[in-house]
């Protein structure tokens, strides 16, 4: 057994038995702080995400997939609860809730977003895209990303775009192939300036009606037609009461994925990276789904109702197209976006 003086010789001068309890206390405190910091960096976050679309819609499907995948990839650290079908209110309410921080995330139409950032009107430039694939490609461009940035002053971070189908014209009496066919016809629109200006200049009577009420309004004659994408058309079974579809592709209809800035800041840098990666994968998946859905639904409708492809639609609606440009050309992003996608 070593003698005490041997033990003291091998012990460094700064480490005496008398100081050992105090040293252990310091080590323990440091370990506690380290564990606390580690726990904070891996702190879980919980978000609520609202949509105005039903569970069958591609936007809600994208929201559900995002929630599932980000939860899995983060090991449960990021939890997103999805509230579809306007459970938390219409799109205008979702935007208001996000601005004040009551709601964390949402997917709303660029039409609704244009009330907060007029730059989003660029997306509704008439006949800018031949099909939804072209619109999806444009969403990756410089101006499309700049448009998302216009939400920042309101405390909202625009994350990306997810697409519904192109807009077409469904009518009750006959297919619309000329402006005369639409003169003074009550056409249901999404109520925002882009559509209001365009349809009024086309000679129709743009009529805002809640989507859930469109079926009855068409059936009763309160509406003569509807500006609609194929997802909503089939989802609401509108082909049962309006038998004439004009395939016009006159506008795209993107949704905007967004998050409250303070909610975004609750994630660690590592969690944000996981979120961004999963979101990119989700938007790509949703784009592929929408392209396939557009083709499938059009084939379905061709077997159920009259479908007319309006090949010269841009020239037919030239008056309305000019009215749109005249109304919104002073918004910098509108002119820049049109120039970018024309190249």
C-alpha positions in Angstrom: 0.0 0.0 0.0 1.5 3.4 -0.9 2.4 5.8 1.9 0.5 9.1 2.3 3.6 11.1 1.3 3.8 9.1 -1.9 0.2 9.9 -2.7 0.7 13.6 -2.1 3.8 13.5 -4.4 1.8 12.1 -7.3 -1.1 14.6 -6.8 -0.7 17.8 -8.8 -0.2 20.8 -6.6 -3.5 22.4 -7.6 -5.5 19.3 -6.8 -5.4 18.8 -3.0 -7.9 16.7 -1.2 -9.1 19.8 0.6 -10.2 21.4 -2.7 -11.7 18.3 -4.2 -15.4 18.8 -3.0 -15.4 22.3 -4.5 -14.0 21.1 -7.8 -16.5 18.3 -8.1 -19.3 20.9 -7.5 -17.9 23.0 -10.3 -17.7 20.0 -12.6 -21.3 19.0 -11.8 -22.5 22.5 -12.4 -20.8 22.6 -15.8 -22.3 19.2 -16.7 -25.7 20.5 -15.8 -25.3 23.6 -18.0 -24.1 21.4 -20.9 -27.0 19.1 -20.6 -29.4 22.1 -20.4 -27.9 23.6 -23.5 -28.1 20.3 -25.3 -31.7 19.9 -24.3 -32.5 23.4 -25.5 -30.9 22.8 -28.9 -33.1 19.7 -29.3 -36.2 21.3 -27.9 -39.3 20.1 -29.7 -41.6 22.6 -31.4 -45.3 22.3 -32.2 -47.1 24.2 -35.0 -50.6 24.6 -36.3 -51.1 24.7 -40.0 -54.4 25.9 -41.5 -55.8 25.5 -45.1 -59.0 26.6 -46.7 -59.1 23.5 -48.9 -60.7 20.1 -48.2 -58.7 16.9 -47.4 -58.9 15.8 -51.1 -57.2 18.9 -52.4 -53.6 18.8 -53.4 -52.7 21.7 -51.0 -54.1 19.9 -48.0 -52.4 16.6 -49.2 -49.2 18.5 -49.3 -49.7 19.9 -45.8 -50.4 16.4 -44.5 -47.3 15.0 -46.2 -45.2 17.8 -44.9 -46.4 17.2 -41.3 -45.8 13.5 -41.6 -42.4 13.7 -43.2 -41.0 16.5 -41.1 -42.1 14.7 -37.9 -40.4 11.6 -39.0 -37.1 13.2 -40.2 -36.8 15.3 -37.1 -37.3 12.4 -34.8 -40.5 13.9 -33.5 -38.9 17.2 -32.6 -41.1 19.1 -35.1 -44.8 18.4 -34.8 -47.3 20.0 -37.2 -51.1 19.7 -36.7 -53.0 20.3 -39.9 -56.5 21.9 -39.9 -58.0 21.7 -43.4 -61.3 22.9 -44.9 -61.3 26.4 -43.3 -61.6 24.9 -39.8 -59.6 27.9 -38.5 -61.4 30.3 -40.8 -61.3 31.5 -44.4 -58.1 32.5 -46.1 -58.3 36.1 -45.0 -58.6 35.0 -41.4 -55.7 32.6 -41.7 -53.5 35.5 -43.0 -54.6 37.7 -40.1 -54.0 35.0 -37.6 -50.5 34.5 -39.0 -49.7 38.2 -38.9 -50.5 38.5 -35.2 -48.9 35.2 -34.3 -52.0 33.2 -33.4 -51.4 30.7 -36.2 -48.0 29.3 -37.1 -48.4 28.1 -40.7 -50.8 28.1 -43.6 -51.2 27.4 -47.3 -53.3 30.1 -48.9 -53.9 31.0 -52.5 -51.7 33.6 -54.1 -55.1 35.4 -54.8 -55.6 35.8 -51.0 -52.0 36.7 -50.5 -52.3 39.5 -53.0 -54.3 41.4 -50.4 -51.2 41.5 -48.2 -48.6 41.8 -51.0 -49.8 43.1 -54.4 -46.8 41.5 -56.0 -48.6 38.2 -55.9 -50.9 39.5 -58.7 -48.1 38.8 -61.1 -49.1 35.1 -60.9 -52.4 35.9 -62.5 -51.0 37.4 -65.6 -53.4 36.1 -68.3 -52.1 33.3 -70.5 -48.6 33.5 -69.0 -48.4 29.7 -69.0 -49.5 27.0 -71.4 -50.0 24.5 -68.6 -49.4 23.8 -64.9 -45.9 22.4 -65.7 -44.8 25.8 -67.0 -46.2 27.6 -64.0 -44.3 25.2 -61.7 -41.1 25.9 -63.5 -41.6 29.6 -63.1 -42.0 29.2 -59.4 -38.3 28.4 -59.2 -37.3 31.7 -60.9 -35.8 34.8 -59.3 -38.9 37.0 -59.4 -41.1 34.3 -57.9 -38.8 34.1 -54.9 -38.7 37.9 -54.7 -42.5 37.9 -54.5 -42.4 35.6 -51.5 -40.1 38.2 -49.8 -42.8 40.8 -49.9 -44.5 39.1 -47.0 -41.6 39.7 -44.6 -42.7 43.2 -43.4 -45.8 41.6 -42.1 -43.9 39.1 -40.0 -44.6 36.3 -42.4 -42.0 34.1 -44.2 -43.0 32.8 -47.6 -41.6 29.4 -48.0 -42.6 28.2 -51.5 -45.5 27.5 -53.9 -47.8 24.6 -54.4 -50.1 24.5 -57.4 -53.7 23.8 -58.1 -54.7 23.3 -61.7 -55.0 25.9 -64.4 -58.2 28.0 -64.6 -60.9 27.1 -67.0 -64.5 28.1 -67.7 -67.5 25.9 -66.8 -70.9 27.1 -68.0 -74.5 25.9 -67.8 -76.0 26.7 -71.2 -73.2 26.4 -73.8 -69.4 26.3 -74.1 -67.8 29.8 -74.0 -65.8 30.3 -77.2 -66.3 34.0 -77.8 -66.8 37.1 -75.6 -70.4 37.2 -76.8 -71.0 33.9 -75.1 -70.0 35.5 -71.8 -71.7 38.9 -72.2 -73.5 39.8 -69.0 -73.2 36.2 -67.8 -72.8 35.8 -64.0 -69.5 34.0 -63.6 -68.3 33.0 -60.2 -64.8 34.2 -59.4 -62.4 34.1 -56.5 -62.8 37.7 -55.2 -59.6 39.5 -55.7 -58.6 42.3 -58.1 -56.8 40.2 -60.7 -59.9 38.2 -61.6 -62.4 41.0 -61.1 -60.6 43.3 -63.6 -60.1 40.5 -66.1 -63.6 39.2 -66.1 -65.3 42.6 -66.1 -63.3 43.6 -69.1 -64.4 40.3 -70.8 -68.0 41.6 -70.5 -69.1 39.1 -67.9 -70.5 39.9 -64.4 -67.8 38.7 -62.0 -69.7 37.3 -59.0 -68.1 36.2 -55.7 -69.7 33.1 -54.2 -68.4 30.8 -51.6 -67.1 27.6 -53.3 -69.4 25.5 -51.1 -72.4 27.4 -52.5 -71.5 27.2 -56.2 -73.3 23.9 -56.9 -76.6 25.2 -55.7 -76.1 28.5 -57.4 -75.4 26.9 -60.8 -78.3 24.5 -60.3 -80.8 27.3 -59.5 -79.6 29.7 -62.2 -78.1 32.3 -59.8 -74.8 31.6 -61.6 -74.3 31.1 -65.4 -70.8 29.7 -65.0 -67.7 29.5 -62.9 -63.9 30.3 -63.2 -62.5 27.0 -61.9 -59.7 24.5 -61.8 -60.4 20.9 -62.4 -59.6 19.8 -58.9 -62.4 22.0 -57.4 -64.7 21.3 -60.3 -64.7 17.5 -59.7 -64.3 17.8 -56.0 -67.5 19.8 -55.8 -69.3 17.6 -58.5 -70.1 20.7 -60.5 -70.2 18.7 -63.8 -73.6 17.4 -62.5 -75.2 20.9 -62.9 -73.0 22.6 -65.5 -72.3 20.5 -68.6 -70.0 22.7 -70.8 -66.3 23.0 -70.0 -64.1 25.4 -72.0 -60.4 24.5 -71.5 -58.8 27.9 -71.6 -55.8 27.7 -69.3 -56.2 31.5 -68.8 -54.5 31.7 -65.4 -52.4 29.7 -63.0 -53.5 29.3 -59.4 -50.7 28.7 -57.0 -50.9 28.4 -53.2 -48.3 29.9 -51.0 -46.8 28.0 -48.1 -46.0 30.4 -45.3 -44.9 30.5 -41.7 -45.0 33.2 -39.0 -41.4 34.6 -38.5 -41.5 34.1 -34.7 -42.6 30.5 -35.2 -39.8 30.0 -37.7 -37.3 31.3 -35.1 -38.4 28.7 -32.5 -36.6 26.0 -34.5 -32.9 25.4 -34.1 -30.7 25.8 -37.1 -30.6 22.1 -37.5 -34.3 21.8 -37.3 -34.7 24.6 -39.9 -32.4 22.7 -42.2 -34.5 19.5 -41.8 -37.7 21.5 -42.4 -36.3 23.1 -45.6 -35.2 19.8 -47.0 -38.6 18.1 -46.3 -40.5 21.1 -47.7 -38.5 21.0 -51.0 -39.3 17.2 -51.3 -43.0 17.9 -50.5 -43.4 20.6 -53.1 -41.8 18.5 -55.7 -44.1 15.6 -54.8 -47.1 17.9 -54.9 -46.1 19.2 -58.3 -45.9 15.7 -59.8 -49.2 14.9 -58.3 -50.9 18.0 -59.7 -49.5 17.4 -63.2 -50.9 13.8 -63.1 -54.2 14.9 -61.6 -54.7 17.6 -64.3 -54.5 15.0 -67.1 -56.5 12.4 -65.3 -59.4 14.8 -64.4 -59.6 16.2 -67.9 -59.8 12.7 -69.3 -62.6 11.9 -66.8 -64.6 15.0 -67.7 -64.3 14.3 -71.5 -66.4 11.2 -70.8 -69.0 13.0 -68.8 -69.7 16.5 -70.3 -68.9 18.6 -73.3 -65.2 19.7 -73.3 -64.1 22.3 -75.8 -60.4 23.2 -76.1 -60.2 26.9 -76.9 -57.0 27.0 -78.9 -57.1 30.8 -79.6 -58.1 31.7 -76.1 -55.4 34.4 -75.7 -56.7 36.3 -78.8 -60.3 35.8 -77.8 -59.6 37.5 -74.4 -57.3 40.1 -75.7 -59.4 43.0 -74.4 -59.4 41.5 -70.9 -55.7 40.8 -71.1 -54.9 44.4 -71.9 -57.2 45.6 -69.0 -55.2 43.4 -66.6 -51.9 44.8 -67.8 -53.1 48.4 -67.7 -54.4 47.9 -64.1 -51.3 46.3 -62.6 -48.3 47.3 -64.7 -47.2 49.7 -62.1 -46.5 46.9 -59.7 -42.8 46.3 -60.3 -42.9 42.5 -59.8 -45.8 42.1 -62.3 -43.8 43.6 -65.2 -40.6 41.9 -64.1 -42.3 38.5 -63.8 -44.0 38.8 -67.2 -40.7 39.7 -68.8 -38.9 36.8 -67.1 -41.3 34.1 -68.1 -41.5 35.4 -71.7 -37.9 34.6 -72.2 
